[in-house]
Amino acid sequence: MKARVHVMLKDGVLDPQGEAVRHALGALGFEGIRGVRQGKVIELDLADGTGEDTVREMCDKLLANTVIESYRIEML
């Protein structure tokens, strides 16, 4: 069983990496980009029977900084 966790900065939190990507894309000639938000994807290979509640606990304790980040879990 696998789980995929998508972690992104919450709206309103400054994203310096996203801003750097937006600036670099503009320097490469790409136009019309108003903003970029950068996040991370974490794939977990889980033992059978590991539920979404356990993955949520992992996110809350380690995988996401819930003060400034939100996350979404996909059970695969």
Biopython code that builds the backbone (N, CA, C, O; Angstrom):
import numpy as np
from Bio.PDB.StructureBuilder import StructureBuilder

atoms = [
    (1, "MET", "N", (0.849, -1.170, 0.000)),
    (1, "MET", "CA", (0.000, 0.000, 0.000)),
    (1, "MET", "C", (0.901, 1.242, 0.000)),
    (1, "MET", "O", (1.945, 1.265, 0.652)),
    (2, "LYS", "N", (0.489, 2.243, -0.723)),
    (2, "LYS", "CA", (1.257, 3.481, -0.807)),
    (2, "LYS", "C", (0.367, 4.675, -0.473)),
    (2, "LYS", "O", (-0.854, 4.640, -0.626)),
    (3, "ALA", "N", (1.023, 5.715, -0.018)),
    (3, "ALA", "CA", (0.351, 6.990, 0.203)),
    (3, "ALA", "C", (1.218, 8.077, -0.403)),
    (3, "ALA", "O", (2.446, 8.007, -0.365)),
    (4, "ARG", "N", (0.568, 9.074, -0.957)),
    (4, "ARG", "CA", (1.265, 10.238, -1.497)),
    (4, "ARG", "C", (0.753, 11.455, -0.744)),
    (4, "ARG", "O", (-0.454, 11.678, -0.646)),
    (5, "VAL", "N", (1.690, 12.241, -0.212)),
    (5, "VAL", "CA", (1.344, 13.439, 0.552)),
    (5, "VAL", "C", (1.828, 14.656, -0.223)),
    (5, "VAL", "O", (3.008, 14.762, -0.557)),
    (6, "HIS", "N", (0.915, 15.564, -0.503)),
    (6, "HIS", "CA", (1.232, 16.822, -1.185)),
    (6, "HIS", "C", (1.267, 17.921, -0.120)),
    (6, "HIS", "O", (0.280, 18.146, 0.581)),
    (7, "VAL", "N", (2.399, 18.594, -0.006)),
    (7, "VAL", "CA", (2.576, 19.640, 1.003)),
    (7, "VAL", "C", (2.809, 20.969, 0.288)),
    (7, "VAL", "O", (3.667, 21.069, -0.589)),
    (8, "MET", "N", (2.044, 21.979, 0.667)),
    (8, "MET", "CA", (2.184, 23.318, 0.078)),
    (8, "MET", "C", (2.138, 24.362, 1.184)),
    (8, "MET", "O", (1.523, 24.152, 2.229)),
    (9, "LEU", "N", (2.796, 25.490, 0.938)),
    (9, "LEU", "CA", (2.665, 26.602, 1.862)),
    (9, "LEU", "C", (1.230, 27.120, 1.832)),
    (9, "LEU", "O", (0.586, 27.143, 0.783)),
    (10, "LYS", "N", (0.750, 27.527, 2.979)),
    (10, "LYS", "CA", (-0.609, 28.079, 3.045)),
    (10, "LYS", "C", (-0.666, 29.402, 2.296)),
    (10, "LYS", "O", (0.349, 30.080, 2.137)),
    (11, "ASP", "N", (-1.865, 29.764, 1.837)),
    (11, "ASP", "CA", (-2.064, 31.055, 1.183)),
    (11, "ASP", "C", (-1.641, 32.164, 2.142)),
    (11, "ASP", "O", (-1.924, 32.105, 3.339)),
    (12, "GLY", "N", (-0.973, 33.155, 1.614)),
    (12, "GLY", "CA", (-0.543, 34.290, 2.421)),
    (12, "GLY", "C", (0.847, 34.123, 3.015)),
    (12, "GLY", "O", (1.410, 35.084, 3.538)),
    (13, "VAL", "N", (1.410, 32.923, 2.944)),
    (13, "VAL", "CA", (2.769, 32.700, 3.441)),
    (13, "VAL", "C", (3.741, 32.964, 2.300)),
    (13, "VAL", "O", (3.577, 32.424, 1.206)),
    (14, "LEU", "N", (4.750, 33.789, 2.547)),
    (14, "LEU", "CA", (5.740, 34.133, 1.535)),
    (14, "LEU", "C", (6.435, 32.867, 1.045)),
    (14, "LEU", "O", (6.834, 32.024, 1.848)),
    (15, "ASP", "N", (6.580, 32.733, -0.273)),
    (15, "ASP", "CA", (7.209, 31.565, -0.893)),
    (15, "ASP", "C", (8.434, 32.033, -1.688)),
    (15, "ASP", "O", (8.331, 32.253, -2.894)),
    (16, "PRO", "N", (9.594, 32.189, -1.032)),
    (16, "PRO", "CA", (10.761, 32.703, -1.744)),
    (16, "PRO", "C", (11.246, 31.781, -2.864)),
    (16, "PRO", "O", (11.747, 32.268, -3.877)),
    (17, "GLN", "N", (11.110, 30.466, -2.707)),
    (17, "GLN", "CA", (11.512, 29.552, -3.779)),
    (17, "GLN", "C", (10.603, 29.716, -4.992)),
    (17, "GLN", "O", (11.074, 29.737, -6.129)),
    (18, "GLY", "N", (9.319, 29.831, -4.750)),
    (18, "GLY", "CA", (8.382, 30.049, -5.847)),
    (18, "GLY", "C", (8.662, 31.354, -6.568)),
    (18, "GLY", "O", (8.585, 31.423, -7.794)),
    (19, "GLU", "N", (8.990, 32.395, -5.799)),
    (19, "GLU", "CA", (9.299, 33.693, -6.401)),
    (19, "GLU", "C", (10.575, 33.608, -7.235)),
    (19, "GLU", "O", (10.656, 34.225, -8.297)),
    (20, "ALA", "N", (11.563, 32.860, -6.773)),
    (20, "ALA", "CA", (12.805, 32.682, -7.529)),
    (20, "ALA", "C", (12.530, 31.950, -8.844)),
    (20, "ALA", "O", (13.103, 32.291, -9.878)),
    (21, "VAL", "N", (11.660, 30.955, -8.802)),
    (21, "VAL", "CA", (11.298, 30.220, -10.021)),
    (21, "VAL", "C", (10.568, 31.148, -10.993)),
    (21, "VAL", "O", (10.847, 31.140, -12.192)),
    (22, "ARG", "N", (9.627, 31.952, -10.468)),
    (22, "ARG", "CA", (8.896, 32.897, -11.323)),
    (22, "ARG", "C", (9.859, 33.861, -12.004)),
    (22, "ARG", "O", (9.743, 34.125, -13.200)),
    (23, "HIS", "N", (10.807, 34.383, -11.236)),
    (23, "HIS", "CA", (11.785, 35.320, -11.788)),
    (23, "HIS", "C", (12.651, 34.630, -12.845)),
    (23, "HIS", "O", (12.897, 35.209, -13.904)),
    (24, "ALA", "N", (13.113, 33.419, -12.582)),
    (24, "ALA", "CA", (13.960, 32.691, -13.536)),
    (24, "ALA", "C", (13.203, 32.382, -14.823)),
    (24, "ALA", "O", (13.772, 32.475, -15.911)),
    (25, "LEU", "N", (11.935, 32.019, -14.714)),
    (25, "LEU", "CA", (11.140, 31.759, -15.917)),
    (25, "LEU", "C", (11.014, 33.018, -16.763)),
    (25, "LEU", "O", (11.098, 32.958, -17.989)),
    (26, "GLY", "N", (10.812, 34.162, -16.105)),
    (26, "GLY", "CA", (10.760, 35.437, -16.829)),
    (26, "GLY", "C", (12.076, 35.730, -17.526)),
    (26, "GLY", "O", (12.090, 36.211, -18.659)),
    (27, "ALA", "N", (13.191, 35.441, -16.848)),
    (27, "ALA", "CA", (14.508, 35.685, -17.443)),
    (27, "ALA", "C", (14.751, 34.776, -18.640)),
    (27, "ALA", "O", (15.527, 35.120, -19.531)),
    (28, "LEU", "N", (14.099, 33.628, -18.667)),
    (28, "LEU", "CA", (14.233, 32.707, -19.799)),
    (28, "LEU", "C", (13.281, 33.043, -20.942)),
    (28, "LEU", "O", (13.268, 32.356, -21.964)),
    (29, "GLY", "N", (12.480, 34.104, -20.770)),
    (29, "GLY", "CA", (11.615, 34.549, -21.847)),
    (29, "GLY", "C", (10.170, 34.090, -21.738)),
    (29, "GLY", "O", (9.363, 34.390, -22.619)),
    (30, "PHE", "N", (9.828, 33.373, -20.683)),
    (30, "PHE", "CA", (8.432, 32.951, -20.510)),
    (30, "PHE", "C", (7.643, 34.117, -19.927)),
    (30, "PHE", "O", (8.010, 34.688, -18.900)),
    (31, "GLU", "N", (6.545, 34.458, -20.610)),
    (31, "GLU", "CA", (5.748, 35.612, -20.199)),
    (31, "GLU", "C", (4.406, 35.174, -19.636)),
    (31, "GLU", "O", (3.960, 34.048, -19.853)),
    (32, "GLY", "N", (3.777, 36.080, -18.914)),
    (32, "GLY", "CA", (2.427, 35.844, -18.434)),
    (32, "GLY", "C", (2.340, 35.046, -17.140)),
    (32, "GLY", "O", (1.255, 34.595, -16.774)),
    (33, "ILE", "N", (3.436, 34.865, -16.452)),
    (33, "ILE", "CA", (3.410, 34.115, -15.192)),
    (33, "ILE", "C", (3.247, 35.116, -14.057)),
    (33, "ILE", "O", (4.141, 35.919, -13.791)),
    (34, "ARG", "N", (2.120, 35.062, -13.404)),
    (34, "ARG", "CA", (1.841, 35.992, -12.320)),
    (34, "ARG", "C", (2.440, 35.538, -10.995)),
    (34, "ARG", "O", (2.828, 36.365, -10.171)),
    (35, "GLY", "N", (2.515, 34.235, -10.790)),
    (35, "GLY", "CA", (3.049, 33.734, -9.532)),
    (35, "GLY", "C", (3.337, 32.251, -9.621)),
    (35, "GLY", "O", (2.778, 31.535, -10.452)),
    (36, "VAL", "N", (4.219, 31.807, -8.747)),
    (36, "VAL", "CA", (4.575, 30.392, -8.653)),
    (36, "VAL", "C", (4.575, 30.013, -7.172)),
    (36, "VAL", "O", (5.131, 30.727, -6.337)),
    (37, "ARG", "N", (3.956, 28.900, -6.867)),
    (37, "ARG", "CA", (4.003, 28.329, -5.515)),
    (37, "ARG", "C", (4.692, 26.983, -5.633)),
    (37, "ARG", "O", (4.324, 26.162, -6.473)),
    (38, "GLN", "N", (5.668, 26.762, -4.814)),
    (38, "GLN", "CA", (6.419, 25.512, -4.875)),
    (38, "GLN", "C", (6.111, 24.687, -3.638)),
    (38, "GLN", "O", (6.018, 25.215, -2.530)),
    (39, "GLY", "N", (5.953, 23.389, -3.841)),
    (39, "GLY", "CA", (5.669, 22.498, -2.722)),
    (39, "GLY", "C", (6.503, 21.240, -2.815)),
    (39, "GLY", "O", (7.520, 21.197, -3.507)),
    (40, "LYS", "N", (6.060, 20.224, -2.110)),
    (40, "LYS", "CA", (6.775, 18.950, -2.157)),
    (40, "LYS", "C", (5.777, 17.803, -2.154)),
    (40, "LYS", "O", (4.655, 17.923, -1.663)),
    (41, "VAL", "N", (6.220, 16.691, -2.716)),
    (41, "VAL", "CA", (5.430, 15.467, -2.738)),
    (41, "VAL", "C", (6.245, 14.392, -2.026)),
    (41, "VAL", "O", (7.423, 14.196, -2.323)),
    (42, "ILE", "N", (5.612, 13.703, -1.092)),
    (42, "ILE", "CA", (6.262, 12.641, -0.338)),
    (42, "ILE", "C", (5.492, 11.354, -0.589)),
    (42, "ILE", "O", (4.285, 11.294, -0.355)),
    (43, "GLU", "N", (6.186, 10.323, -1.064)),
    (43, "GLU", "CA", (5.552, 9.020, -1.268)),
    (43, "GLU", "C", (5.990, 8.082, -0.159)),
    (43, "GLU", "O", (7.177, 7.959, 0.142)),
    (44, "LEU", "N", (5.019, 7.431, 0.435)),
    (44, "LEU", "CA", (5.273, 6.489, 1.515)),
    (44, "LEU", "C", (4.875, 5.094, 1.066)),
    (44, "LEU", "O", (3.793, 4.900, 0.511)),
    (45, "ASP", "N", (5.739, 4.130, 1.301)),
    (45, "ASP", "CA", (5.430, 2.729, 1.049)),
    (45, "ASP", "C", (5.054, 2.143, 2.404)),
    (45, "ASP", "O", (5.902, 2.015, 3.287)),
    (46, "LEU", "N", (3.789, 1.789, 2.566)),
    (46, "LEU", "CA", (3.242, 1.425, 3.871)),
    (46, "LEU", "C", (2.940, -0.068, 3.976)),
    (46, "LEU", "O", (2.653, -0.733, 2.981)),
    (47, "ALA", "N", (3.011, -0.572, 5.193)),
    (47, "ALA", "CA", (2.593, -1.942, 5.452)),
    (47, "ALA", "C", (1.083, -2.041, 5.275)),
    (47, "ALA", "O", (0.359, -1.081, 5.537)),
    (48, "ASP", "N", (0.610, -3.201, 4.833)),
    (48, "ASP", "CA", (-0.828, -3.417, 4.693)),
    (48, "ASP", "C", (-1.518, -3.111, 6.019)),
    (48, "ASP", "O", (-1.029, -3.471, 7.090)),
    (49, "GLY", "N", (-2.650, -2.447, 5.922)),
    (49, "GLY", "CA", (-3.423, -2.123, 7.112)),
    (49, "GLY", "C", (-3.112, -0.769, 7.713)),
    (49, "GLY", "O", (-3.800, -0.325, 8.632)),
    (50, "THR", "N", (-2.059, -0.091, 7.196)),
    (50, "THR", "CA", (-1.751, 1.256, 7.688)),
    (50, "THR", "C", (-2.780, 2.209, 7.095)),
    (50, "THR", "O", (-2.900, 2.332, 5.876)),
    (51, "GLY", "N", (-3.504, 2.867, 7.955)),
    (51, "GLY", "CA", (-4.604, 3.704, 7.487)),
    (51, "GLY", "C", (-4.242, 5.159, 7.298)),
    (51, "GLY", "O", (-3.157, 5.614, 7.660)),
    (52, "GLU", "N", (-5.182, 5.868, 6.722)),
    (52, "GLU", "CA", (-4.998, 7.300, 6.471)),
    (52, "GLU", "C", (-4.816, 8.074, 7.765)),
    (52, "GLU", "O", (-4.102, 9.077, 7.789)),
    (53, "ASP", "N", (-5.448, 7.627, 8.837)),
    (53, "ASP", "CA", (-5.279, 8.312, 10.128)),
    (53, "ASP", "C", (-3.822, 8.293, 10.579)),
    (53, "ASP", "O", (-3.327, 9.272, 11.138)),
    (54, "THR", "N", (-3.135, 7.176, 10.334)),
    (54, "THR", "CA", (-1.716, 7.079, 10.697)),
    (54, "THR", "C", (-0.883, 8.020, 9.843)),
    (54, "THR", "O", (0.030, 8.673, 10.348)),
    (55, "VAL", "N", (-1.193, 8.095, 8.548)),
    (55, "VAL", "CA", (-0.472, 9.001, 7.656)),
    (55, "VAL", "C", (-0.731, 10.447, 8.078)),
    (55, "VAL", "O", (0.183, 11.271, 8.052)),
    (56, "ARG", "N", (-1.949, 10.757, 8.459)),
    (56, "ARG", "CA", (-2.283, 12.112, 8.925)),
    (56, "ARG", "C", (-1.453, 12.459, 10.169)),
    (56, "ARG", "O", (-0.964, 13.581, 10.300)),
    (57, "GLU", "N", (-1.302, 11.506, 11.062)),
    (57, "GLU", "CA", (-0.498, 11.719, 12.266)),
    (57, "GLU", "C", (0.970, 11.971, 11.891)),
    (57, "GLU", "O", (1.629, 12.823, 12.486)),
    (58, "MET", "N", (1.477, 11.220, 10.893)),
    (58, "MET", "CA", (2.847, 11.440, 10.410)),
    (58, "MET", "C", (3.010, 12.861, 9.889)),
    (58, "MET", "O", (4.011, 13.524, 10.161)),
    (59, "CYS", "N", (2.019, 13.317, 9.142)),
    (59, "CYS", "CA", (2.061, 14.676, 8.587)),
    (59, "CYS", "C", (2.060, 15.718, 9.689)),
    (59, "CYS", "O", (2.844, 16.666, 9.662)),
    (60, "ASP", "N", (1.177, 15.537, 10.654)),
    (60, "ASP", "CA", (1.056, 16.509, 11.739)),
    (60, "ASP", "C", (2.307, 16.572, 12.606)),
    (60, "ASP", "O", (2.650, 17.630, 13.132)),
    (61, "LYS", "N", (2.991, 15.435, 12.755)),
    (61, "LYS", "CA", (4.156, 15.384, 13.641)),
    (61, "LYS", "C", (5.479, 15.664, 12.946)),
    (61, "LYS", "O", (6.415, 16.144, 13.587)),
    (62, "LEU", "N", (5.583, 15.371, 11.628)),
    (62, "LEU", "CA", (6.878, 15.490, 10.986)),
    (62, "LEU", "C", (6.858, 16.004, 9.550)),
    (62, "LEU", "O", (7.643, 16.886, 9.203)),
    (63, "LEU", "N", (5.990, 15.476, 8.727)),
    (63, "LEU", "CA", (6.093, 15.712, 7.289)),
    (63, "LEU", "C", (5.685, 17.111, 6.856)),
    (63, "LEU", "O", (6.145, 17.591, 5.820)),
    (64, "ALA", "N", (4.835, 17.771, 7.623)),
    (64, "ALA", "CA", (4.391, 19.130, 7.284)),
    (64, "ALA", "C", (4.479, 20.019, 8.517)),
    (64, "ALA", "O", (4.190, 19.590, 9.634)),
    (65, "ASN", "N", (4.880, 21.246, 8.296)),
    (65, "ASN", "CA", (4.845, 22.248, 9.358)),
    (65, "ASN", "C", (3.461, 22.889, 9.291)),
    (65, "ASN", "O", (3.244, 23.826, 8.524)),
    (66, "THR", "N", (2.537, 22.388, 10.086)),
    (66, "THR", "CA", (1.128, 22.778, 9.944)),
    (66, "THR", "C", (0.855, 24.234, 10.313)),
    (66, "THR", "O", (-0.255, 24.722, 10.100)),
    (67, "VAL", "N", (1.844, 24.932, 10.860)),
    (67, "VAL", "CA", (1.673, 26.361, 11.120)),
    (67, "VAL", "C", (1.659, 27.128, 9.802)),
    (67, "VAL", "O", (0.881, 28.067, 9.635)),
    (68, "ILE", "N", (2.523, 26.727, 8.861)),
    (68, "ILE", "CA", (2.640, 27.467, 7.599)),
    (68, "ILE", "C", (2.336, 26.627, 6.368)),
    (68, "ILE", "O", (2.280, 27.163, 5.261)),
    (69, "GLU", "N", (2.137, 25.313, 6.535)),
    (69, "GLU", "CA", (1.901, 24.438, 5.390)),
    (69, "GLU", "C", (0.581, 23.687, 5.546)),
    (69, "GLU", "O", (0.141, 23.391, 6.657)),
    (70, "SER", "N", (-0.030, 23.392, 4.415)),
    (70, "SER", "CA", (-1.178, 22.509, 4.371)),
    (70, "SER", "C", (-0.766, 21.252, 3.616)),
    (70, "SER", "O", (0.224, 21.255, 2.884)),
    (71, "TYR", "N", (-1.520, 20.192, 3.797)),
    (71, "TYR", "CA", (-1.195, 18.959, 3.092)),
    (71, "TYR", "C", (-2.465, 18.239, 2.657)),
    (71, "TYR", "O", (-3.554, 18.442, 3.194)),
    (72, "ARG", "N", (-2.265, 17.388, 1.656)),
    (72, "ARG", "CA", (-3.350, 16.559, 1.133)),
    (72, "ARG", "C", (-2.805, 15.144, 0.991)),
    (72, "ARG", "O", (-1.699, 14.949, 0.487)),
    (73, "ILE", "N", (-3.572, 14.166, 1.430)),
    (73, "ILE", "CA", (-3.142, 12.780, 1.405)),
    (73, "ILE", "C", (-3.904, 12.028, 0.311)),
    (73, "ILE", "O", (-5.124, 12.143, 0.191)),
    (74, "GLU", "N", (-3.159, 11.262, -0.479)),
    (74, "GLU", "CA", (-3.739, 10.346, -1.463)),
    (74, "GLU", "C", (-3.344, 8.937, -1.049)),
    (74, "GLU", "O", (-2.157, 8.622, -0.965)),
    (75, "MET", "N", (-4.310, 8.108, -0.797)),
    (75, "MET", "CA", (-4.023, 6.702, -0.534)),
    (75, "MET", "C", (-4.079, 5.989, -1.873)),
    (75, "MET", "O", (-5.098, 6.048, -2.561)),
    (76, "LEU", "N", (-2.995, 5.312, -2.255)),
    (76, "LEU", "CA", (-2.896, 4.683, -3.573)),
    (76, "LEU", "C", (-3.070, 3.184, -3.470)),
    (76, "LEU", "O", (-3.018, 2.485, -4.482)),
]
sb = StructureBuilder()
sb.init_structure("model")
sb.init_model(0)
sb.init_chain("A")
sb.init_seg("    ")
for serial, (resi, resn, name, xyz) in enumerate(atoms, 1):
    if name == "N":
        sb.init_residue(resn, " ", resi, " ")
    sb.init_atom(name, np.array(xyz, "f"), 0.0, 1.0, " ", f" {name:<3s}", serial, name[0])
structure = sb.get_structure()
